[in-house]
Amino acid sequence: MSINEIQDEIIEEFTELDDWMDRYQLLIDMGSEQEPLPEKYKTEQNLIDGCQSRVWLQADLIDGLVHFQAESDALIVKGIVTLLLRVLNDQTPEDILSADLYFIEQIGLRDHLSPTRANGLSAMLKQMKMYALAYKVKN
């Protein structure tokens, strides 16, 4: 599935919910369903700078696709990182780098996050794109 098809799916899921308490619950539920990150990846090196909560991000290049794994110790942040994984996981480095992540604005996510969580969202996206860039250059 393409990045834009996944984004459109997410937009549809969120717009079915009228109020932000329901949308936060959807985020929490998504995070709860996320596979836990193996302990070996919960290292200082994998912690994302700029997040108030602890967020670990592991990326590997497998068959030309960037495979991400992540976890957070905060429920809503875990949901946010799960959303980002859903969109960017197992995509090519080029597709990740050129992606216009319009779903964030269209579902109103950035507008409904505290400034520190919004900064964390930006930091997570930046780190994911840095991994994609590193793998693109490496190949």
N, C-alpha and C positions, 0 to 999 in steps of 0.2 A: 504494500500500500504506500502511496506517495505521502510526503509530508503534508501537502495541502489537503489530501483526502482525509488524513487523520485529524487535521485541524478542523475541517468542516464537521466531522463526526463529534468532536469535543464541543464545538459551538452549539450544535443541535442538542446535545445532552444538557448543557448548561442553560440554554434558553428555554427549555421545557420547565425549568424551575423559576418561579416568580421572585422569590425573595432570597436575600443573601445568606440568611441563616441556613436555608436548605442547600445553597451552593457550597457553603463552608462544610456542611455535613457530607456532601458528595466528595469534596476534597479529602476529608478525614477518612471516609470509606475507601477511597482510592488508595490512599497511603497505607491503610490497614491491610489491603489485599496485596501490597507490594512484597515480593520476596525479600527476606532480610539479607542484608549485605554480609557475605562471609567475613568472619572476624579478622582474617588475614589482611583484608582491605581497609579495615578501620585504623588507618595509620595517620600520623601527623601530615605526611606528604599528600594524602588524599582528602584532607580537610579543606573546605573552600573558605578562603579569606573573604571577609565582607558579609558573612552571614552571622546573625546574632546567635542563632542556634547552631548546633554542630551538624554539619552536612558533609558526608563523605561521598566522593565521586571517583569511581574506577572506570577507566576506558581501555578497551583492547581493540585492535584491528583484527577482525576475523573474516577471511575471504573477501577482503576489500570493503567491508562494512565496519563502522565504528559501533562496538557493543558497549553500552553503558550499564553500570550497576551503581546504585546509590542508596543512601539511607540518611535519615535525620532523626534526631532525638526529640523533635517537636512535631505534634500531630499534623497541624496545617502545613508546615513546611515539608513534611514527608509527602503530603498530598500534592503540593506544588512540584516537588522534584519528580514525583511519579507521573504527573502530567507532562513534564518536559521529556522524561524518558519515553513516554508513549509516543511523542511526536518525533524525537530525534534518534531513538535507539535503532540500531541495525540499518542505518542509512549510510550512504557514501560520504566521505569527507567533503566532497564538492557540494553535495546536496545540503549538508548541514551548514556549510559556510555561506551558501547562497540563499538559504531559507529566509523568507519573510514570515516571521512568527506573528501573524495577524490575529490569531485566536486570543492572545493575551489581552489585546485591547477590546476585541469584539465581545468577549464574555465579561469584560469589566474587571478583570482580575487585578490589574495594577491599581485601579481606582479604589479597590476595596481592601488593600493591604496597608498595614502601618508602614511608615517610611522605612523602618528597619527591615521589615519583610520585603518591601519593594526593592531595597538595596540588595538583599539576599537573592532575590529572583534574578536581578541583573548580574550578580556575581556568579550564580549557577550557569546562566546562559553564556556568560563570557568564558567560563572554564570549559564548558562543553565545546564551544567554538575553538578554543585554544587547542584542545585535544585533536579536533578535526583538522586544524591547520597543521599541527605537528605531524599527523599521519599522512596528510596530503604531501607535505614537503619530503617526508621520509621515503615515500614511494616515488 
